[in-house]
């Protein structure tokens, strides 16, 4: 299948090379020139390009710790576990999470208290709701990763906060960590009935 597109005209498709060649001869184009882009505004689309165009809108750029590590804003910031956690939990860019936390009182390069984190989520039109399934008083991160193996959960540890997605910690914390979890939250979107 050969497809030609134009800025002004509808796309033209050909089943085989012979059909394409006859069309070019009838219109007065050289076949070899039509394989190059830009001949009188016509562009040839290959099968691979057509498949990629169909797949592209469906792909979603998921925010994970691996994608955040490549961000310049992350490399410039220290003690930013709250920012990483918020970016992953809400699936927003790292810089956007930084701005929410900054407006809630976080100083660049420093940690922040839980009250300011909750305020930042509210500014992002979300709220942190305590997880009802969390009943154990002494659960480690490793146990939480096993028990909450589906979905996104925010774990609060003494002096640290992290998000786990499908049982995988989305920061520098290891899956088998023995640090004690103090609270587990879920981020819920705030619905307004204006």
Contact map, one row per residue, 1 for C-alpha under 8 A:
11100000000011110000000000000000000000000000011000000000000000000000000000000000000000000000000000000000000000000000000000000000000000000000000000000000000000000000000000000000000000000000000000
11110000000011111001000000000000000000000001111000000000000000000000000000000000000000000000000000000000000000000000000000000000000000000000000000000000000000000000000000000000000000000000000000
11111000001111000000000000000000000000000001110000000000000000000000000000000000000000000000000000000000000000000000000000000000000000000000000000000000000000000000000000000000000000000000000000
01111100001110000000000000000000000000000111100000000000000000000000000000000000000000000000000000000000000000000000000000000000000000000000000000000000000000000000000000000000000000000000000000
00111110111100000000000000000000000000000111100000000000000000000000000000000000000000000000000000000000000000000000000000000000000000000000000000000000000000000000000000000000000000000000000000
00011111111000000000000000000000000000001110000000000000000000000000000000000000000000000000000000000000000000000000000000000000000000000000000000000000000000000000000000000000000000000000000000
00001111100000000000000000000000000000001100000000000000000000000000000000000000000000000000000000000000000000000000000000000000000000000000000000000000000000000000000000000000000000000000000000
00000111110000000000000000000000000000000000000000000000000000000000000000000000000000000000000000000000000000000000000000000000000000000000000000000000000000000000000000000000000000000000000000
00001111111000000000000000000000000000000000000000000000000000000000000000000000000000000000000000000000000000000000000000000000000000000000000000000000000000000000000000000000000000000000000000
00001101111100000000000000000000000000000000000000000000000000000000000000000000000000000000000000000000000000000000000000000000000000000000000000000000000000000000000000000000000000000000000000
00111100111110000000000000000000000000000000000000000000000000000000000000000000000000000000000000000000000000000000000000000000000000000000000000000000000000000000000000000000000000000000000000
00111000011111000000000000000000000000000000000000000000000000000000000000000000000000000000000000000000000000000000000000000000000000000000000000000000000000000000000000000000000000000000000000
11110000001111100000000000000000000000000000000000000000000000000000000000000000000000000000000000000000000000000000000000000000000000000000000000000000000000000000000000000000000000000000000000
11100000000111111011000000000000000000000000000000000000000000000000000000000000000000000000000000000000000000000000000000000000000000000000000000000000000000000000000000000000000000000000000000
11000000000011111011000000000000000000000000000000000000000000000000000000000000000000000000000000000000000000000000000000000000000000000000000000000000000000000000000000000000000000000000000000
11000000000001111111000000000000000000000000000000000000000000000000000000000000000000000000000000000000000000000000000000000000000000000000000000000000000000000000000000000000000000000000000000
01000000000001111111100000000000000000000000000000000000000000000000000000000000000000000000000000000000000000000000000000000000000000000000000000000000000000000000000000000000000000000000000000
00000000000000011111110000000000000000000000000000000000000000000000000000000000000000000000000000000000000000000000000000000000000000000000000000000000000000000000000000000000000000000000000000
00000000000001111111111000000000000000000000000000000000000000000000000000000000000000000000000000000000000000000000000000000000000000000000000000000000000000000000000000000000000000000000000000
01000000000001111111111100000000000000000000000000000000000000000000000000000000000000000000000000000000000000000000000000000000000000000000000000000000000000000000000000000000000000000000000000
00000000000000001111111110000010000000000000000000000000000000000000000000000000000000000000000000000000000000000000000000000000000000000000000000000000000000000000000000000000000000000000000000
00000000000000000111111111000000000000000000000000000000000000000000000000000000000000000000000000000000000000000000000000000000000000000000000000000000000000000000000000000000000000000000000000
00000000000000000011111111100000000000000000000000000000000000000000000000000000000000000000000000000000000000000000000000000000000000000000000000000000000000000000000000000000000000000000000000
00000000000000000001111111111110010000000000000000000000000000000000000000000000000000000000000000000000000000000000000000000000000000000000000000000000000000000000000000000000000000000000000000
00000000000000000000111111111110000000000000000000000000000000000000000000000000000000000000000000000000000000000000000000000000000000000000000000000000000000000000000000000000000000000000000000
00000000000000000000011111111000000000000000000000000000000000000000000000000000000000000000000000000000000000000000000000000000000000000000000000000000000000000000000000000000000000000000000000
00000000000000000000001111111000000000000000000000000000000000000000000000000000000000000000000000000000000000000000000000000000000000000000000000000000000000000000000000000000000000000000000000
00000000000000000000000111111100000000000000000000000000000000000000000000000000000000000000000000000000000000000000000000000000000000000000000000000000000000000000000000000000000000000000000000
00000000000000000000000111111110110000000000000000000000000000000000000000000000000000000000000000000000000000000000000000000000000000000000000000000000000000000000000000000000000000000000000000
00000000000000000000000110011111110000000000000000000000000000000000000000000000000000000000000000000000000000000000000000000000000000000000000000000000000000000000000000000000000000000000000000
00000000000000000000100110001111111000000000000000000000000000000000000000000000000000000000000000000000000000000000000000000000000000000000000000000000000000000000000000000000000000000000000000
00000000000000000000000000000111111100000000000000000000000000000000000000000000000000000000000000000000000000000000000000000000000000000000000000000000000000000000000000000000000000000000000000
00000000000000000000000000001111111100100000000000000000000000000000000000000000000000000000000000000000000000000000000000000000000000000000000000000000000000000000000000000000000000000000000000
00000000000000000000000100001111111110100111000000000000000000000000000000000000000000000000000000000000000000000000000000000000000000000000000000000000000000000000000000000000000000000000000000
00000000000000000000000000000011111110000001000000000000000000000000000000000000000000000000000000000000000000000000000000000000000000000000000000000000000000000000000000000000000000000000000000
00000000000000000000000000000001111111100011000000000000000000000000000000000000000000000000000000000000000000000000000000000000000000000000000000000000000000000000000000000000000000000000000000
00000000000000000000000000000000011111101111000000000000000000000000000000000000000000000000000000000000000000000000000000000000000000000000000000000000000000000000000000000000000000000000000000
00000000000000000000000000000000000111111110000000000000000000000000000000000000000000000000000000000000000000000000000000000000000000000000000000000000000000000000000000000000000000000000000000
00000000000000000000000000000000110111111110000000000000000000000000000000000000000000000000000000000000000000000000000000000000000000000000000000000000000000000000000000000000000000000000000000
00000000000000000000000000000000000001111100000000000000000000000000000000000000000000000000000000000000000000000000000000000000000000000000000000000000000000000000000000000000000000000000000000
00000110000000000000000000000000000011111110000000000000000000000000000000000000000000000000000000000000000000000000000000000000000000000000000000000000000000000000000000000000000000000000000000
00011110000000000000000000000000010011111111000000000000000000000000000000000000000000000000000000000000000000000000000000000000000000000000000000000000000000000000000000000000000000000000000000
00011100000000000000000000000000010111101111100000000000000000000000000000000000000000000000000000000000000000000000000000000000000000000000000000000000000000000000000000000000000000000000000000
01111000000000000000000000000000011110000111110000000000000000000000000000000000000000000000000000000000000000000000000000000000000000000000000000000000000000000000000000000000000000000000000000
01111000000000000000000000000000000000000011111011000000000000000000000000000000000000000000000000000000000000000000000000000000000000000000000000000000000000000000000000000000000000000000000000
11100000000000000000000000000000000000000001111111000000000000000000000000000000000000000000000000000000000000000000000000000000000000000000000000000000000000000000000000000000000000000000000000
11000000000000000000000000000000000000000000111111100000000000000000000000000000000000000000000000000000000000000000000000000000000000000000000000000000000000000000000000000000000000000000000000
00000000000000000000000000000000000000000000011111110000000000000000000000000000000000000000000000000000000000000000000000000000000000000000000000000000000000000000000000000000000000000000000000
00000000000000000000000000000000000000000000111111111000000000000000000000000000000000000000000000000000000000000000000000000000000000000000000000000000000000000000000000000000000000000000000000
00000000000000000000000000000000000000000000111111111100000000000000000000000000000000000000000000000000000000000000000000000000000000000000000000000000000000000000000000000000000000000000000000
00000000000000000000000000000000000000000000001111111110000000000000000000000000000000000000000000000000000000000000000000000000000000000000000000000000000000000000000000000000000000000000000000
00000000000000000000000000000000000000000000000111111111000000000000000000000000000000000000000000000000000000000000000000000000000000000000000000000000000000000000000000000000000000000000000000
00000000000000000000000000000000000000000000000011111111100000000000000000000000000000000000000000000000000000000000000000000000000000000000000000000000000000000000000000000000000000000000000000
00000000000000000000000000000000000000000000000001111111110000000000000000000000000000000000000000000000000000000000000000000000000000000000000000000000000000000000000000000000000000000000000000
00000000000000000000000000000000000000000000000000111111111000000000000000000000000000000000000000000000000000000000000000000000000000000000000000000000000000000000000000000000000000000000000000
00000000000000000000000000000000000000000000000000011111111000000000000000000000000000000000000000000000000000000000000000000000000000000000000000000000000000000000000000000000000000000000000000
00000000000000000000000000000000000000000000000000001111111100000000000000000000000000000000000000000000000000000000000000000000000000000000000000000000000000000000000000000000000000000000000000
00000000000000000000000000000000000000000000000000000111111100000000000000000000000000000000000000000000000000000000000000000000000000000000000000000000000000000000000000000000000000000000000000
00000000000000000000000000000000000000000000000000000011111110000000000000000000000000000000000000000000000000000000000000000000000000000000000000000000000000000000000000000000000000000000000000
00000000000000000000000000000000000000000000000000000000111111000000000000000000000000000000000000000000000000000000000000000000000000000000000000000000000000000000000000000000000000000000000000
00000000000000000000000000000000000000000000000000000000001111100000000000000000000000000000000000000000000000000000000000000000000000000000000000000000000000000000000000000000000000000000000000
00000000000000000000000000000000000000000000000000000000000111110000000000000000000000000010000000000000000000000000000000000000000000000000000000000000000000000000000000000000000000000000000000
00000000000000000000000000000000000000000000000000000000000011111011000000000000000000110011100000000000000000000000000000000000000000000000000000000000000000000000000000000000000000000000000000
00000000000000000000000000000000000000000000000000000000000001111111000000000000000000010000000000000000000000000000000000000000000000000000000000000000000000000000000001000000000000000000000000
00000000000000000000000000000000000000000000000000000000000000111111100000000000000100010000000000000000000000000000000000000000000000000000000000000000000000000000000001100000000000000000000000
00000000000000000000000000000000000000000000000000000000000000011111110000000000000000000000000000000000000000000000000000000000000000000000000000000000000000000000000000000000000000000000000000
00000000000000000000000000000000000000000000000000000000000000111111111000000000000000000000000000000000000000000000000000000000000000000000000000000000000000000000000000000000000000000000000000
00000000000000000000000000000000000000000000000000000000000000111111111001000000000100000000010000000000000000000000000000000000000000000000000000000000000000000000000000000000000000000000000000
00000000000000000000000000000000000000000000000000000000000000001111111001100000000000000000000000000000000000000000000000000000000000000000000000000000000000000000000000000000000000000000000000
00000000000000000000000000000000000000000000000000000000000000000111111101100000000000000000000000000000000000000000000000000000000000000000000000000000000000000000000000000000000000000000000000
00000000000000000000000000000000000000000000000000000000000000000011111111100000000000000000010000000000000000000000000000000000000000000000000000000000000000000000000000000000000000000000000000
00000000000000000000000000000000000000000000000000000000000000000000011111110000000000000000000000000000000000000000000000000000000000000000000000000000000000000000000000000000000000000000000000
00000000000000000000000000000000000000000000000000000000000000000000001111111000000000000000011000000000000000000000000000000000000000000000000000000000000000000000000000000000000000000000000000
00000000000000000000000000000000000000000000000000000000000000000001111111111101000000000000010000000000000000000000000000000000000000000000000000000000000000000000000000000000000000000000000000
00000000000000000000000000000000000000000000000000000000000000000000111111111100000000000000000000000000000000000000000000000000000000000000000000000000000000000000000000000000000000000000000000
00000000000000000000000000000000000000000000000000000000000000000000000111111100000000000000000000000000000000000000000000000000000000000000000000000000000000000000000000000000000000000000000000
00000000000000000000000000000000000000000000000000000000000000000000000011111111000000000000000000000000000110000000000000000000000000000000000000000000000000000000000000000000000000000000000000
00000000000000000000000000000000000000000000000000000000000000000000000001111111000000000000000000000000000111000000000000000000000000000000000000000000000000000000000000000000000000000000000000
00000000000000000000000000000000000000000000000000000000000000000000000000001111100000000000000000000000000011100000000000000000000000000000000000000000000000000000000000000000000000000000000000
00000000000000000000000000000000000000000000000000000000000000000000000001001111111100000000000000000000000011100000000000000000000000000000000000000000000000000000000000000000000000000000000000
00000000000000000000000000000000000000000000000000000000000000000000000000000011111110000000000000000000000000100000000000000000000000000000000000000000000000011100000000100000000000000000000000
00000000000000000000000000000000000000000000000000000000000000000000000000000001111111000000000000000000000000110000100000000000000000000000000000000000000000011100000000000000000000000000000000
00000000000000000000000000000000000000000000000000000000000000000000000000000001111111100000010011001000000000000000000000000000000000000000000000000000000000000000000000000000000000000000000000
00000000000000000000000000000000000000000000000000000000000000001001000000000001111111110000010010000000000000000000000000000000000000000000000000000000000000000100000001100000000000000000000000
00000000000000000000000000000000000000000000000000000000000000000000000000000000111111111000000000000000000000000000000000000000000000000000000000000000010000001110000001100000000000000000000000
00000000000000000000000000000000000000000000000000000000000000000000000000000000011111111111000010000000000000000000000010000000000000000000000000000000000000000010000000000000000000000000000000
00000000000000000000000000000000000000000000000000000000000000100000000000000000001111111111110110000000000000000000000000000000000000000000000000000000000000000000000000000000000000000000000000
00000000000000000000000000000000000000000000000000000000000000111000000000000000000111111111000000000000000000000000000000000000000000000000000000000000000000000010000001000000000000000000000000
00000000000000000000000000000000000000000000000000000000000000000000000000000000000011111110000000000000000000000000000000000000000000000000000000000001110000000010000000000000000000000010000000
00000000000000000000000000000000000000000000000000000000000000000000000000000000000001111111000000000000000000000000000000000000000000000000000000000000000000000000000000000000000000000010000000
00000000000000000000000000000000000000000000000000000000000001100000000000000000000001111111100000000000000000000000000000000000000000000000000000000000000000000000000000000000000000000000000000
00000000000000000000000000000000000000000000000000000000000000100000000000000000000001110111110110000000000000000000000000000000000000000000000000000000000000000000000000000000000000000000000000
00000000000000000000000000000000000000000000000000000000000000100000000000000000000000100011111110000000000000000000000000000000000000000000000000000000000000000000000000000000000000000000000000
00000000000000000000000000000000000000000000000000000000000000000001001011000000001100100001111111000000000000000000000000000000000000000000000000000000000000000000000000000000000000000000000000
00000000000000000000000000000000000000000000000000000000000000000000000010000000000000000000111111100000000000000000000000000000000000000000000000000000000000000000000000000000000000000000000000
00000000000000000000000000000000000000000000000000000000000000000000000000000000000000100001111111110000000000000000000000000000000000000000000000000000000000000000000000000000000000000000000000
00000000000000000000000000000000000000000000000000000000000000000000000000000000001101100001111111111000000000000000000000000000000000000000000000000000000000000000000000000000000000000000000000
00000000000000000000000000000000000000000000000000000000000000000000000000000000001000000000011111111100000000000000000000000000000000000000000000000000000000000000000000000000000000000000000000
00000000000000000000000000000000000000000000000000000000000000000000000000000000000000000000001111111110000000000000000000000000000000000000000000000000000000000000000000000000000000000000000000
00000000000000000000000000000000000000000000000000000000000000000000000000000000000000000000000111111111000000000000000110110000000000000000000000000000000000000000000000000000000000000000000000
00000000000000000000000000000000000000000000000000000000000000000000000000000000001000000000000011111111110000000001100100000000000000000000000000000000000000000000000000000000000000000000000000
00000000000000000000000000000000000000000000000000000000000000000000000000000000000000000000000001111111111100000000000000000000000000000000000000000000000000000000000000000000000000000000000000
00000000000000000000000000000000000000000000000000000000000000000000000000000000000000000000000000111111110000000000000100000000000000000000000000000000000000000000000000000000000000000000000000
00000000000000000000000000000000000000000000000000000000000000000000000000000000000000000000000000011111110000000001101100000000000000000000000000000000000000000000000000000000000000000000000000
00000000000000000000000000000000000000000000000000000000000000000000000000000000000000000000000000001111111000010001000000000000000000000000000000000000000000000000000000000000000000000000000000
00000000000000000000000000000000000000000000000000000000000000000000000000000000000000000000000000001111111101110001000000000000000000000000000000000000000000000000000000000000000000000000000000
00000000000000000000000000000000000000000000000000000000000000000000000000000000000000000000000000000100111111110000000000000000000000000000000000000000000000000000000000000000000000000000000000
00000000000000000000000000000000000000000000000000000000000000000000000000001100000000000000000000000100011111000000000000000000000000000000000000000000000000000000000000000000000000000000000000
00000000000000000000000000000000000000000000000000000000000000000000000000001111000000000000000000000000001111100000000000000000000000000000000000000000000000000000000000000000000000000000000000
00000000000000000000000000000000000000000000000000000000000000000000000000000111000000000000000000000000011111110000000000000000000000000000000000000000000000000000000000000000000000000000000000
00000000000000000000000000000000000000000000000000000000000000000000000000000011110000000000000000000000011011111000000000000000000000000000000000000000000000000000000000000000000000000000000000
00000000000000000000000000000000000000000000000000000000000000000000000000000000010000000000000000000000111001111101100000000000000000000000000000000000000000000000000000000000000000000000000000
00000000000000000000000000000000000000000000000000000000000000000000000000000000000000000000000000000000000000111111100000000000000000000000000000000000000000000000000000000000000000000000000000
00000000000000000000000000000000000000000000000000000000000000000000000000000000000000000000000000000000000000011111110000000000000000000000000000000000000000000000000000000000000000000000000000
00000000000000000000000000000000000000000000000000000000000000000000000000000000000000000000000000000000000000001111111000000000000000000000000000000000000000000000000000000000000000000000000000
00000000000000000000000000000000000000000000000000000000000000000000000000000000000000000000000000001001110000011111111100000000000000000000000000000000000000000000000000000000000000000000000000
00000000000000000000000000000000000000000000000000000000000000000000000000000000010000000000000000001001000000011111111110000000000000000000000000000000000000000000000000000000000000000000000000
00000000000000000000000000000000000000000000000000000000000000000000000000000000000000000000000000000000000000000111111111000011000000000000000000000000000000000000000000000000000000000000000000
00000000000000000000000000000000000000000000000000000000000000000000000000000000000000000000000000000001000000000011111111100000000000000000000000000000000000000000000000000000000000000000000000
00000000000000000000000000000000000000000000000000000000000000000000000000000000000000000000000000011011000000000001111111110000000000000000000000000000000000000000000000000000000000000000000000
00000000000000000000000000000000000000000000000000000000000000000000000000000000000001000000000000010000000000000000111111111111000000000000000000000000000000000000000000000000000000000000000000
00000000000000000000000000000000000000000000000000000000000000000000000000000000000000000000000000000000000000000000011111111110000000000000000000000000000000000000000000000000000000000000010000
00000000000000000000000000000000000000000000000000000000000000000000000000000000000000000000000000010000000000000000001111111100000000000000000000000000000000000000000000000000000000000000000000
00000000000000000000000000000000000000000000000000000000000000000000000000000000000000000000000000010000000000000000000111111100000000000000000000000000000000000000000000000000000000000000000000
00000000000000000000000000000000000000000000000000000000000000000000000000000000000000000000000000000000000000000000000011111110000000000000000000000000000000000000000000000000000000000000110000
00000000000000000000000000000000000000000000000000000000000000000000000000000000000000000000000000000000000000000000000011111111000000000000000000000000000000000000000000000000000000000011110000
00000000000000000000000000000000000000000000000000000000000000000000000000000000000000000000000000000000000000000000010011001111100000000000000000000000000000000000000000000000000000000011110000
00000000000000000000000000000000000000000000000000000000000000000000000000000000000000000000000000000000000000000000010010000111110000000000000000000000000000000000000000000000000000001111000000
00000000000000000000000000000000000000000000000000000000000000000000000000000000000000000000000000000000000000000000000000000011111000000000000000000000000000000000000000000000000000001111000000
00000000000000000000000000000000000000000000000000000000000000000000000000000000000000000000000000000000000000000000000000000001111100000000000000000000000000000000000000000000000000111100000000
00000000000000000000000000000000000000000000000000000000000000000000000000000000000000000000000000000000000000000000000000000000111111000000000000000000000000000000000000000000000000011100000000
00000000000000000000000000000000000000000000000000000000000000000000000000000000000000000000000000000000000000000000000000000000011111100000000000000000000000000000000000000000000000000000000000
00000000000000000000000000000000000000000000000000000000000000000000000000000000000000000000000000000000000000000000000000000000001111100000000000000000000000000000000000000000000000000000000000
00000000000000000000000000000000000000000000000000000000000000000000000000000000000000000000000000000000000000000000000000000000001111110000000000000000000000000000000000000000000000110000000000
00000000000000000000000000000000000000000000000000000000000000000000000000000000000000000000000000000000000000000000000000000000000111111000000000000000000000000000000000000000000000000000000000
00000000000000000000000000000000000000000000000000000000000000000000000000000000000000000000000000000000000000000000000000000000000001111110000000000000000000000000000000000000000000000000000000
00000000000000000000000000000000000000000000000000000000000000000000000000000000000000000000000000000000000000000000000000000000000000111110000000000000000000000000000000000000000001000000000000
00000000000000000000000000000000000000000000000000000000000000000000000000000000000000000000000000000000000000000000000000000000000000011111000000000000000000000000000000000000000111000000000000
00000000000000000000000000000000000000000000000000000000000000000000000000000000000000000000000000000000000000000000000000000000000000011111101100000000000000000000000000000000000111000000000000
00000000000000000000000000000000000000000000000000000000000000000000000000000000000000000000000000000000000000000000000000000000000000000111111100000000000000000000000000000000111110000000000000
00000000000000000000000000000000000000000000000000000000000000000000000000000000000000000000000000000000000000000000000000000000000000000011111110000000000000000000000000000011111110000000000000
00000000000000000000000000000000000000000000000000000000000000000000000000000000000000000000000000000000000000000000000000000000000000000001111111000000000000000000000000000011110000000000000000
00000000000000000000000000000000000000000000000000000000000000000000000000000000000000000000000000000000000000000000000000000000000000000011111111100000000000000000000000000000000000000000000000
00000000000000000000000000000000000000000000000000000000000000000000000000000000000000000000000000000000000000000000000000000000000000000011111111110000000000000000001000000000000000000000000000
00000000000000000000000000000000000000000000000000000000000000000000000000000000000000000000000000000000000000000000000000000000000000000000111111111000000000000001011110000010000000000000000000
00000000000000000000000000000000000000000000000000000000000000000000000000000000000000000000000000000000000000000000000000000000000000000000011111111000000000000000001000000000000000000000000000
00000000000000000000000000000000000000000000000000000000000000000000000000000000000000000000000000000000000000000000000000000000000000000000001111111000000000000000001000000000000000000000000000
00000000000000000000000000000000000000000000000000000000000000000000000000000000000000000000000000000000000000000000000000000000000000000000000111111110100000000000011000000000000000000000000000
00000000000000000000000000000000000000000000000000000000000000000000000000000000000000000000000000000000000000000000000000000000000000000000000011111110000000000000111100000000000000000000000000
00000000000000000000000000000000000000000000000000000000000000000000000000000000000000000000000000000000000000000000000000000000000000000000000000011111000000000000111000000000000000000000000000
00000000000000000000000000000000000000000000000000000000000000000000000000000000000000000000000000000000000000000000000000000000000000000000000000011111100000000000111000000000000000000000000000
00000000000000000000000000000000000000000000000000000000000000000000000000000000000000001000000000000000000000000000000000000000000000000000000000000111110000000011110000000000000000000100000000
00000000000000000000000000000000000000000000000000000000000000000000000000000000000000001000000000000000000000000000000000000000000000000000000000010011111000000011100000000000000000011110000000
00000000000000000000000000000000000000000000000000000000000000000000000000000000000010001000000000000000000000000000000000000000000000000000000000000001111100001111000000000000000000011110000000
00000000000000000000000000000000000000000000000000000000000000000000000000000000000000000000000000000000000000000000000000000000000000000000000000000000111110001111000000000000000011111000000000
00000000000000000000000000000000000000000000000000000000000000000000000000000000000000000000000000000000000000000000000000000000000000000000000000000000011111011100000000000000000011111000000000
00000000000000000000000000000000000000000000000000000000000000000000000000000000000000000000000000000000000000000000000000000000000000000000000000000000001111111000000000000000001111100000000000
00000000000000000000000000000000000000000000000000000000000000000000000000000000000000000000000000000000000000000000000000000000000000000000000000000000000111110000000000000000000111000000000000
00000000000000000000000000000000000000000000000000000000000000000000000000000000000000000000000000000000000000000000000000000000000000000000000000000000000011111000000000000000000000000000000000
00000000000000000000000000000000000000000000000000000000000000000000000000000000110000000000000000000000000000000000000000000000000000000000000000000000000111111100000000000000000000000000000000
00000000000000000000000000000000000000000000000000000000000000000000000000000000110010000000000000000000000000000000000000000000000000000000000000000000011110111110000000000000000000000000000000
00000000000000000000000000000000000000000000000000000000000000000000000000000000110110000000000000000000000000000000000000000000000000000000000000000000011100011111000011100000000000000000000000
00000000000000000000000000000000000000000000000000000000000000000000000000000000000011011000000000000000000000000000000000000000000000000000000000000001111000001111100011100000000000000000000000
00000000000000000000000000000000000000000000000000000000000000000000000000000000000000000000000000000000000000000000000000000000000000000000000010000001111000000111111111000000000000000000000000
00000000000000000000000000000000000000000000000000000000000000000000000000000000000000000000000000000000000000000000000000000000000000000000000000001111100000000011111111000000000000000000000000
00000000000000000000000000000000000000000000000000000000000000000000000000000000000000000000000000000000000000000000000000000000000000000000000010011111000000000001111100000000000000000000000000
00000000000000000000000000000000000000000000000000000000000000000000000000000000000000000000000000000000000000000000000000000000000000000000000111111110000000000001111110000000000000000000000000
00000000000000000000000000000000000000000000000000000000000000000000000000000000000000000000000000000000000000000000000000000000000000000000000010001000000000000001111111000010000000000000000000
00000000000000000000000000000000000000000000000000000000000000000000000000000000000000000000000000000000000000000000000000000000000000000000000010000000000000000111101111111110000000000000000000
00000000000000000000000000000000000000000000000000000000000000011000000000000000000110010000000000000000000000000000000000000000000000000000000000000000000000000111100111111000000000000000000000
00000000000000000000000000000000000000000000000000000000000000001000000000000000100110000000000000000000000000000000000000000000000000000000000000000000000000000110000011111000000000000000000000
00000000000000000000000000000000000000000000000000000000000000000000000000000000000000000000000000000000000000000000000000000000000000000000000000000000000000000000000011111100000000000000000000
00000000000000000000000000000000000000000000000000000000000000000000000000000000000000000000000000000000000000000000000000000000000000000000000000000000000000000000000011111110100000000000000000
00000000000000000000000000000000000000000000000000000000000000000000000000000000000000000000000000000000000000000000000000000000000000000000000000000000000000000000000010011111100000000000000000
00000000000000000000000000000000000000000000000000000000000000000000000000000000000000000000000000000000000000000000000000000000000000000000110010000000000000000000000110001111100000000000000000
00000000000000000000000000000000000000000000000000000000000000000000000000000000000000000000000000000000000000000000000000000000000000000000110000000000000000000000000000000111110000000000000000
00000000000000000000000000000000000000000000000000000000000000000000000000000000000000000000000000000000000000000000000000000000000000000001110000000000000000000000000000001111111000000000000000
00000000000000000000000000000000000000000000000000000000000000000000000000000000000000000000000000000000000000000000000000000000000000000001110000000000000000000000000000000001111100000000000000
00000000000000000000000000000000000000000000000000000000000000000000000000000000000000000000000000000000000000000000000000000000000000000001100000000000000010000000000000000000111110000000000000
00000000000000000000000000000000000000000000000000000000000000000000000000000000000000000000000000000000000000000000000000000000000000000111100000000000000011000000000000000000011111000000000000
00000000000000000000000000000000000000000000000000000000000000000000000000000000000000000000000000000000000000000000000000000000000000000111100000000000001111000000000000000000001111110000000000
00000000000000000000000000000000000000000000000000000000000000000000000000000000000000000000000000000000000000000000000000000000000000001110000000000000001111000000000000000000000111110000000000
00000000000000000000000000000000000000000000000000000000000000000000000000000000000000000000000000000000000000000000000000000000010001000000000000000000001110000000000000000000000011111000000000
00000000000000000000000000000000000000000000000000000000000000000000000000000000000000000000000000000000000000000000000000000000011001000000000000000000111100000000000000000000000011111100000000
00000000000000000000000000000000000000000000000000000000000000000000000000000000000000000000000000000000000000000000000000000001111000000000000000000000111100000000000000000000000000111110000000
00000000000000000000000000000000000000000000000000000000000000000000000000000000000000000000000000000000000000000000000000000001111000000000000000000001110000000000000000000000000000011111000000
00000000000000000000000000000000000000000000000000000000000000000000000000000000000000001100000000000000000000000000000000000111100000000000000000000000110000000000000000000000000000001111100000
00000000000000000000000000000000000000000000000000000000000000000000000000000000000000000000000000000000000000000000000000000111100000000000000000000000000000000000000000000000000000000111110000
00000000000000000000000000000000000000000000000000000000000000000000000000000000000000000000000000000000000000000000000000001110000000000000000000000000000000000000000000000000000000000011111000
00000000000000000000000000000000000000000000000000000000000000000000000000000000000000000000000000000000000000000000000001001110000000000000000000000000000000000000000000000000000000000001111100
00000000000000000000000000000000000000000000000000000000000000000000000000000000000000000000000000000000000000000000000000000000000000000000000000000000000000000000000000000000000000000000111110
00000000000000000000000000000000000000000000000000000000000000000000000000000000000000000000000000000000000000000000000000000000000000000000000000000000000000000000000000000000000000000000011111
00000000000000000000000000000000000000000000000000000000000000000000000000000000000000000000000000000000000000000000000000000000000000000000000000000000000000000000000000000000000000000000001111
00000000000000000000000000000000000000000000000000000000000000000000000000000000000000000000000000000000000000000000000000000000000000000000000000000000000000000000000000000000000000000000000111
